Amino acid sequence: MLKTWKSFGLMAALALVFVLAACGADDEGDDATGDEGNDETAAVGEGEEIELVYVNWDTEIASTHVVGKVLEDLGYDVTLTSIENAAMWEAVANGEADGMVAAWLPGTHESQYEEFGDQVVQLGPNLEGAQIGLVVPSYMDVDSIADLTDEADQSITGIEPGAGVVSATEKALEEYENLSDWQVQTSSSGAMTTQLGEAIANEEEIIVTGWSPHWKFSDYDLKYLEDPEGVFGEAETIETMVREGLEEDLPNAYKVLDQFEWAEEDSNSVMLEINNGTDPEDAAAEWVEANSEKVAEWTEGVE
């Protein structure tokens, strides 16, 4: 479990602000009144705990840490926990976790939504235009899944077993006759991108299970293979799900999660920072500081 510790520093800082305000304020000064109002807003979640869960994909690492930072800045004691995909859904459904911003719908998490969808509160998309499919370097002379023959030793480099994009790829092997002798090599998201980078460095053939937003599309010249059978579905949304009762228990946190929405370029920028070696907490903090107007939209009405 990854428990953020910065909220303790925030509370200490707030306490110092109160002391300084008490020492320096006039009895009737307007500035003192204004400062107190700002401090109250900054500490709306002080003393309250919230846990967000996420699957260990680059997109979800980025989005969860950004939302976690915003909640932390409001005074909440935030816990961010990385778990397996099905367990993420189950944790929110049974109330062990408060929420997640990592539901890929309608296709990637279709089976999890069918199992747990009526046990969670669906707050809607936080990012639109997401996509999954088979991805290759642009230098490869193939544009469609239906045109694949013996590329990459008839092997597709996948991520974690059970991931939606892996399940869809396994279905593609059944739907496309030309893939009857192919296989999916499952590994992890990190291992997949490592193999992709090594293949590109040597201009070798490679086919990976891909999704966007993802930093690899910013770092490499890639393309999705056309999917004439529609196995991978149309564009998807990444949605926010919370446990039942969260709105009553933590109304301000619920409001932030409900209003959280960003674009692919936002997500990519945080992912790139993390991939370049920045700690996820630090990358999230830098993005939040640089995008105060967007953050203000997510926290609008919090009191």
C-alpha positions as a Markdown table, in Angstrom:
| # | Residue | x | y | z |
|---|---|---|---|---|
| 1 | Met | 0.0 | 0.0 | 0.0 |
| 2 | Leu | 1.4 | 3.4 | -1.0 |
| 3 | Lys | 0.4 | 5.8 | 1.8 |
| 4 | Thr | 1.1 | 9.5 | 1.1 |
| 5 | Trp | 2.8 | 11.3 | 3.9 |
| 6 | Lys | 2.7 | 14.8 | 2.5 |
| 7 | Ser | -0.6 | 15.5 | 4.2 |
| 8 | Phe | 1.1 | 15.5 | 7.5 |
| 9 | Gly | 3.5 | 18.2 | 6.3 |
| 10 | Leu | 0.5 | 20.1 | 4.9 |
| 11 | Met | -1.2 | 20.1 | 8.4 |
| 12 | Ala | 2.0 | 21.3 | 10.0 |
| 13 | Ala | 2.2 | 24.1 | 7.4 |
| 14 | Leu | -1.4 | 25.1 | 8.0 |
| 15 | Ala | -0.8 | 25.2 | 11.7 |
| 16 | Leu | 2.2 | 27.6 | 11.1 |
| 17 | Val | 0.0 | 29.8 | 8.9 |
| 18 | Phe | -2.5 | 30.1 | 11.7 |
| 19 | Val | 0.2 | 31.1 | 14.2 |
| 20 | Leu | 1.7 | 33.7 | 11.9 |
| 21 | Ala | -1.8 | 35.1 | 11.1 |
| 22 | Ala | -2.6 | 35.4 | 14.8 |
| 23 | Cys | 0.6 | 37.2 | 15.4 |
| 24 | Gly | 0.5 | 39.6 | 12.5 |
| 25 | Ala | -3.2 | 40.4 | 12.1 |
| 26 | Asp | -5.0 | 43.5 | 13.3 |
| 27 | Asp | -8.2 | 43.1 | 15.4 |
| 28 | Glu | -10.2 | 44.3 | 12.5 |
| 29 | Gly | -7.9 | 43.8 | 9.5 |
| 30 | Asp | -9.5 | 42.6 | 6.3 |
| 31 | Asp | -6.4 | 40.6 | 5.4 |
| 32 | Ala | -6.7 | 38.5 | 8.5 |
| 33 | Thr | -10.3 | 37.6 | 7.6 |
| 34 | Gly | -9.3 | 36.8 | 4.0 |
| 35 | Asp | -6.4 | 34.5 | 5.1 |
| 36 | Glu | -8.6 | 32.6 | 7.5 |
| 37 | Gly | -11.1 | 32.0 | 4.7 |
| 38 | Asn | -8.3 | 30.6 | 2.4 |
| 39 | Asp | -7.0 | 28.4 | 5.2 |
| 40 | Glu | -10.4 | 26.9 | 5.8 |
| 41 | Thr | -10.7 | 26.1 | 2.1 |
| 42 | Ala | -7.3 | 24.5 | 2.0 |
| 43 | Ala | -8.1 | 22.3 | 4.9 |
| 44 | Val | -11.6 | 21.1 | 4.0 |
| 45 | Gly | -10.5 | 17.5 | 4.3 |
| 46 | Glu | -8.3 | 17.8 | 7.3 |
| 47 | Gly | -8.7 | 14.7 | 9.5 |
| 48 | Glu | -10.5 | 12.7 | 6.8 |
| 49 | Glu | -9.0 | 9.7 | 5.1 |
| 50 | Ile | -9.6 | 8.6 | 1.5 |
| 51 | Glu | -8.2 | 5.7 | -0.5 |
| 52 | Leu | -8.0 | 5.5 | -4.3 |
| 53 | Val | -7.1 | 2.3 | -6.1 |
| 54 | Tyr | -5.6 | 1.9 | -9.5 |
| 55 | Val | -4.2 | -0.7 | -11.9 |
| 56 | Asn | -0.5 | -0.3 | -12.5 |
| 57 | Trp | -0.8 | 1.1 | -16.0 |
| 58 | Asp | 1.1 | 4.3 | -16.9 |
| 59 | Thr | -2.2 | 6.2 | -17.6 |
| 60 | Glu | -3.6 | 5.2 | -14.2 |
| 61 | Ile | -0.5 | 5.9 | -12.3 |
| 62 | Ala | -0.5 | 9.4 | -13.7 |
| 63 | Ser | -4.2 | 10.2 | -13.3 |
| 64 | Thr | -4.5 | 8.7 | -9.8 |
| 65 | His | -1.4 | 10.5 | -8.5 |
| 66 | Val | -2.7 | 13.8 | -9.9 |
| 67 | Val | -6.1 | 13.4 | -8.3 |
| 68 | Gly | -4.5 | 12.2 | -5.1 |
| 69 | Lys | -2.3 | 15.4 | -5.0 |
| 70 | Val | -5.4 | 17.6 | -5.4 |
| 71 | Leu | -7.2 | 15.9 | -2.6 |
| 72 | Glu | -4.0 | 16.0 | -0.5 |
| 73 | Asp | -3.8 | 19.8 | -1.0 |
| 74 | Leu | -7.3 | 20.0 | 0.3 |
| 75 | Gly | -6.1 | 18.4 | 3.6 |
| 76 | Tyr | -7.2 | 14.8 | 3.1 |
| 77 | Asp | -5.1 | 11.9 | 4.3 |
| 78 | Val | -4.7 | 10.2 | 1.0 |
| 79 | Thr | -3.8 | 6.5 | 0.3 |
| 80 | Leu | -3.1 | 5.4 | -3.2 |
| 81 | Thr | -3.0 | 1.6 | -3.7 |
| 82 | Ser | -1.9 | -0.2 | -6.8 |
| 83 | Ile | -3.7 | -3.6 | -7.3 |
| 84 | Glu | -4.7 | -6.0 | -10.1 |
| 85 | Asn | -7.5 | -4.9 | -12.4 |
| 86 | Ala | -10.3 | -7.1 | -11.2 |
| 87 | Ala | -9.4 | -6.5 | -7.6 |
| 88 | Met | -9.5 | -2.7 | -8.2 |
| 89 | Trp | -13.2 | -3.0 | -9.3 |
| 90 | Glu | -14.0 | -5.3 | -6.4 |
| 91 | Ala | -12.4 | -3.1 | -3.8 |
| 92 | Val | -14.6 | -0.1 | -4.8 |
| 93 | Ala | -17.7 | -2.3 | -5.2 |
| 94 | Asn | -17.4 | -3.7 | -1.6 |
| 95 | Gly | -16.3 | -0.4 | 0.0 |
| 96 | Glu | -12.8 | -1.4 | 0.8 |
| 97 | Ala | -11.6 | 1.5 | -1.3 |
| 98 | Asp | -13.3 | 4.8 | -1.9 |
| 99 | Gly | -12.9 | 5.2 | -5.6 |
| 100 | Met | -10.8 | 4.9 | -8.8 |
| 101 | Val | -10.3 | 7.0 | -11.9 |
| 102 | Ala | -9.3 | 4.0 | -14.1 |
| 103 | Ala | -12.4 | 2.4 | -15.6 |
| 104 | Trp | -11.9 | 1.8 | -19.4 |
| 105 | Leu | -15.3 | 1.5 | -21.0 |
| 106 | Pro | -17.2 | 0.1 | -22.8 |
| 107 | Gly | -14.8 | -2.5 | -24.1 |
| 108 | Thr | -11.6 | -3.0 | -22.0 |
| 109 | His | -13.3 | -3.4 | -18.7 |
| 110 | Glu | -16.5 | -4.8 | -20.0 |
| 111 | Ser | -16.4 | -8.0 | -17.9 |
| 112 | Gln | -15.6 | -6.1 | -14.7 |
| 113 | Tyr | -18.4 | -3.6 | -15.4 |
| 114 | Glu | -20.9 | -6.4 | -15.9 |
| 115 | Glu | -19.8 | -8.0 | -12.6 |
| 116 | Phe | -19.5 | -4.9 | -10.4 |
| 117 | Gly | -21.2 | -2.0 | -12.3 |
| 118 | Asp | -24.4 | -2.1 | -10.2 |
| 119 | Gln | -22.4 | -2.0 | -7.0 |
| 120 | Val | -20.5 | 1.2 | -7.7 |
| 121 | Val | -21.4 | 4.8 | -8.4 |
| 122 | Gln | -20.5 | 5.8 | -12.0 |
| 123 | Leu | -19.4 | 9.5 | -12.2 |
| 124 | Gly | -18.7 | 9.5 | -15.9 |
| 125 | Pro | -15.7 | 10.1 | -18.1 |
| 126 | Asn | -12.6 | 11.8 | -16.9 |
| 127 | Leu | -10.8 | 11.3 | -20.3 |
| 128 | Glu | -12.4 | 10.8 | -23.7 |
| 129 | Gly | -10.9 | 9.3 | -26.9 |
| 130 | Ala | -9.1 | 6.4 | -25.3 |
| 131 | Gln | -8.2 | 3.5 | -27.6 |
| 132 | Ile | -6.8 | 0.0 | -27.5 |
| 133 | Gly | -5.5 | -2.2 | -30.3 |
| 134 | Leu | -2.4 | -3.7 | -31.9 |
| 135 | Val | 0.4 | -1.2 | -32.3 |
| 136 | Val | 3.6 | -1.4 | -34.5 |
| 137 | Pro | 6.4 | 0.9 | -35.3 |
| 138 | Ser | 5.6 | 3.1 | -38.4 |
| 139 | Tyr | 8.5 | 1.6 | -40.3 |
| 140 | Met | 6.8 | -1.8 | -40.5 |
| 141 | Asp | 5.1 | -2.4 | -43.9 |
| 142 | Val | 1.8 | -3.5 | -42.6 |
| 143 | Asp | -1.3 | -1.4 | -41.9 |
| 144 | Ser | -4.1 | -3.9 | -41.0 |
| 145 | Ile | -4.4 | -6.9 | -38.6 |
| 146 | Ala | -5.9 | -8.8 | -41.6 |
| 147 | Asp | -2.6 | -8.3 | -43.5 |
| 148 | Leu | -0.4 | -9.9 | -40.9 |
| 149 | Thr | 1.5 | -13.0 | -42.1 |
| 150 | Asp | 4.8 | -13.9 | -40.3 |
| 151 | Glu | 5.9 | -10.6 | -38.9 |
| 152 | Ala | 7.7 | -10.6 | -35.5 |
| 153 | Asp | 7.9 | -14.4 | -35.5 |
| 154 | Gln | 4.1 | -14.5 | -35.4 |
| 155 | Ser | 4.2 | -13.2 | -31.8 |
| 156 | Ile | 2.4 | -10.3 | -30.1 |
| 157 | Thr | 4.0 | -8.8 | -27.1 |
| 158 | Gly | 1.4 | -8.3 | -24.5 |
| 159 | Ile | 1.1 | -7.0 | -20.9 |
| 160 | Glu | -0.4 | -8.6 | -17.8 |
| 161 | Pro | -2.6 | -11.7 | -18.3 |
| 162 | Gly | -6.3 | -10.8 | -17.9 |
| 163 | Ala | -5.9 | -7.2 | -19.0 |
| 164 | Gly | -8.7 | -6.1 | -21.3 |
| 165 | Val | -6.3 | -5.4 | -24.2 |
| 166 | Val | -4.8 | -8.9 | -23.8 |
| 167 | Ser | -8.2 | -10.5 | -23.7 |
| 168 | Ala | -9.2 | -8.6 | -26.9 |
| 169 | Thr | -6.0 | -9.8 | -28.6 |
| 170 | Glu | -6.6 | -13.4 | -27.7 |
| 171 | Lys | -10.1 | -13.0 | -29.2 |
| 172 | Ala | -8.4 | -11.5 | -32.3 |
| 173 | Leu | -6.4 | -14.7 | -32.7 |
| 174 | Glu | -9.7 | -16.5 | -33.0 |
| 175 | Glu | -11.5 | -14.0 | -35.2 |
| 176 | Tyr | -8.8 | -13.5 | -37.8 |
| 177 | Glu | -8.0 | -16.6 | -39.8 |
| 178 | Asn | -4.5 | -15.3 | -40.6 |
| 179 | Leu | -3.6 | -15.3 | -36.9 |
| 180 | Ser | -4.5 | -18.9 | -36.3 |
| 181 | Asp | -0.8 | -19.8 | -35.7 |
| 182 | Trp | 0.0 | -16.7 | -33.8 |
| 183 | Gln | 0.5 | -16.4 | -30.0 |
| 184 | Val | 0.4 | -13.7 | -27.4 |
| 185 | Gln | 3.4 | -13.4 | -25.0 |
| 186 | Thr | 2.1 | -11.8 | -21.8 |
| 187 | Ser | 4.4 | -10.0 | -19.4 |
| 188 | Ser | 3.8 | -6.6 | -17.9 |
| 189 | Ser | 3.3 | -3.0 | -19.1 |
| 190 | Gly | 6.9 | -2.1 | -18.2 |
| 191 | Ala | 8.3 | -5.2 | -19.9 |
| 192 | Met | 6.3 | -4.5 | -23.0 |
| 193 | Thr | 7.5 | -0.9 | -23.4 |
| 194 | Thr | 11.1 | -2.1 | -22.7 |
| 195 | Gln | 10.9 | -4.6 | -25.5 |
| 196 | Leu | 9.2 | -2.1 | -27.8 |
| 197 | Gly | 12.1 | 0.4 | -27.2 |
| 198 | Glu | 14.7 | -2.2 | -27.8 |
| 199 | Ala | 13.1 | -3.4 | -31.1 |
| 200 | Ile | 12.8 | 0.2 | -32.4 |
| 201 | Ala | 16.4 | 0.9 | -31.5 |
| 202 | Asn | 17.4 | -2.0 | -33.8 |
| 203 | Glu | 14.6 | -1.4 | -36.3 |
| 204 | Glu | 13.2 | -4.8 | -35.7 |
| 205 | Glu | 9.7 | -6.0 | -36.2 |
| 206 | Ile | 7.5 | -6.0 | -33.1 |
| 207 | Ile | 3.7 | -6.0 | -32.5 |
| 208 | Val | 2.5 | -4.9 | -29.1 |
| 209 | Thr | -0.8 | -4.7 | -27.3 |
| 210 | Gly | -1.3 | -0.9 | -27.2 |
| 211 | Trp | -3.5 | 1.7 | -25.7 |
| 212 | Ser | -3.7 | 5.5 | -25.7 |
| 213 | Pro | -3.2 | 7.8 | -24.0 |
| 214 | His | 0.3 | 6.5 | -23.4 |
| 215 | Trp | 3.7 | 8.1 | -23.4 |
| 216 | Lys | 5.0 | 5.7 | -26.0 |
| 217 | Phe | 3.1 | 7.6 | -28.7 |
| 218 | Ser | 5.1 | 10.7 | -27.8 |
| 219 | Asp | 8.4 | 9.0 | -27.6 |
| 220 | Tyr | 8.1 | 6.7 | -30.7 |
| 221 | Asp | 6.7 | 6.9 | -34.2 |
| 222 | Leu | 3.9 | 4.3 | -33.9 |
| 223 | Lys | 0.6 | 3.3 | -35.6 |
| 224 | Tyr | -2.4 | 1.3 | -34.7 |
| 225 | Leu | -3.1 | -1.6 | -37.1 |
| 226 | Glu | -6.6 | -1.3 | -38.7 |
| 227 | Asp | -9.1 | -3.7 | -37.2 |
| 228 | Pro | -11.7 | -4.6 | -39.9 |
| 229 | Glu | -13.4 | -7.2 | -37.7 |
| 230 | Gly | -13.9 | -4.6 | -34.9 |
| 231 | Val | -12.4 | -6.9 | -32.2 |
| 232 | Phe | -10.9 | -4.0 | -30.3 |
| 233 | Gly | -14.0 | -1.8 | -30.5 |
| 234 | Glu | -14.4 | 1.9 | -31.0 |
| 235 | Ala | -12.9 | 4.8 | -29.1 |
| 236 | Glu | -13.3 | 4.4 | -25.3 |
| 237 | Thr | -13.6 | 6.6 | -22.3 |
| 238 | Ile | -11.8 | 6.4 | -19.0 |
| 239 | Glu | -14.3 | 6.8 | -16.2 |
| 240 | Thr | -14.4 | 7.5 | -12.5 |
| 241 | Met | -16.1 | 5.1 | -10.1 |
| 242 | Val | -16.6 | 5.5 | -6.4 |
| 243 | Arg | -18.1 | 3.4 | -3.7 |
| 244 | Glu | -21.7 | 3.8 | -2.6 |
| 245 | Gly | -22.1 | 6.3 | 0.2 |
| 246 | Leu | -19.0 | 8.3 | -0.6 |
| 247 | Glu | -21.1 | 11.4 | -1.4 |
| 248 | Glu | -22.6 | 11.4 | 2.0 |
| 249 | Asp | -19.4 | 10.5 | 3.9 |
| 250 | Leu | -17.0 | 12.8 | 2.0 |
| 251 | Pro | -19.0 | 15.2 | 0.0 |
| 252 | Asn | -16.1 | 17.5 | -1.0 |
| 253 | Ala | -13.9 | 14.6 | -2.1 |
| 254 | Tyr | -16.8 | 13.2 | -4.0 |
| 255 | Lys | -17.2 | 16.6 | -5.7 |
| 256 | Val | -13.6 | 16.7 | -6.8 |
| 257 | Leu | -13.7 | 13.2 | -8.2 |
| 258 | Asp | -17.0 | 14.0 | -10.0 |
| 259 | Gln | -15.5 | 17.1 | -11.6 |
| 260 | Phe | -12.1 | 15.6 | -12.5 |
| 261 | Glu | -11.6 | 15.6 | -16.3 |
| 262 | Trp | -8.6 | 16.2 | -18.4 |
| 263 | Ala | -7.3 | 15.6 | -21.9 |
| 264 | Glu | -4.9 | 13.2 | -23.6 |
| 265 | Glu | -2.1 | 15.8 | -23.7 |
| 266 | Asp | -2.4 | 16.3 | -20.0 |
| 267 | Ser | -2.1 | 12.6 | -19.2 |
| 268 | Asn | 0.8 | 12.2 | -21.7 |
| 269 | Ser | 2.8 | 15.0 | -20.1 |
| 270 | Val | 2.6 | 13.5 | -16.7 |
| 271 | Met | 3.4 | 10.0 | -18.0 |
| 272 | Leu | 6.4 | 11.3 | -19.9 |
| 273 | Glu | 7.8 | 12.9 | -16.7 |
| 274 | Ile | 7.4 | 9.6 | -14.8 |
| 275 | Asn | 8.9 | 7.6 | -17.7 |
| 276 | Asn | 11.9 | 9.9 | -17.7 |
| 277 | Gly | 12.6 | 9.1 | -14.1 |
| 278 | Thr | 10.5 | 11.6 | -12.1 |
| 279 | Asp | 8.8 | 10.1 | -9.0 |
| 280 | Pro | 5.0 | 9.9 | -9.7 |
| 281 | Glu | 4.2 | 12.1 | -6.7 |
| 282 | Asp | 6.6 | 14.7 | -7.8 |
| 283 | Ala | 5.4 | 14.6 | -11.4 |
| 284 | Ala | 1.8 | 15.0 | -10.2 |
| 285 | Ala | 2.8 | 17.9 | -7.9 |
| 286 | Glu | 4.5 | 19.7 | -10.8 |
| 287 | Trp | 1.5 | 19.2 | -13.1 |
| 288 | Val | -0.9 | 20.4 | -10.4 |
| 289 | Glu | 1.2 | 23.5 | -9.8 |
| 290 | Ala | 1.4 | 24.3 | -13.5 |
| 291 | Asn | -2.3 | 23.8 | -14.2 |
| 292 | Ser | -4.0 | 25.8 | -11.4 |
| 293 | Glu | -6.9 | 26.9 | -13.7 |
| 294 | Lys | -7.8 | 23.3 | -14.5 |
| 295 | Val | -7.5 | 22.2 | -10.9 |
| 296 | Ala | -9.7 | 25.1 | -9.9 |
| 297 | Glu | -12.4 | 23.6 | -12.1 |
| 298 | Trp | -12.1 | 20.3 | -10.3 |
| 299 | Thr | -12.4 | 21.9 | -6.9 |
| 300 | Glu | -15.1 | 24.4 | -7.8 |
| 301 | Gly | -17.8 | 24.4 | -5.1 |
| 302 | Val | -15.7 | 22.7 | -2.5 |
| 303 | Glu | -16.3 | 24.4 | 0.9 |
